[in-house]
Amino acid sequence: MNRKELVSALAAKNGSTKVAADKFLDDFQEVIMTAVANGSAVKLTGFGCWEAVERAAKVGRNPVTGEAIQIPCKVVPRFKPGKEFKDMVAAAQ
């Protein structure tokens, strides 16, 4: 499902317009990205949790030369699905 299909599904589910659903989706994304970027976790019980996690520094290899290179630590966003979400996906298989 792409963004256009998601907006259409949201509009149909809520009985709203596609414009209103698109605006909601934009606002939803902005709130989550801003909160995670500021170090807060966003938890939706049953659905999942977005949070920023620190990825440790490590030694990698240049695939062409085989030379070892140092990869620095960095903070990355992560989504961890909730139990209900995981159960729903497993049941659909």
Protein Blocks (a to p, Z undefined) as FASTA:
>chain_A
ZZklmmmmmmmmnopafklmmmmmmmmmmmmmmmmmnopacddehiaccddddddddddd
dfklopacdddddddddddddfklmmmmmmmZZ
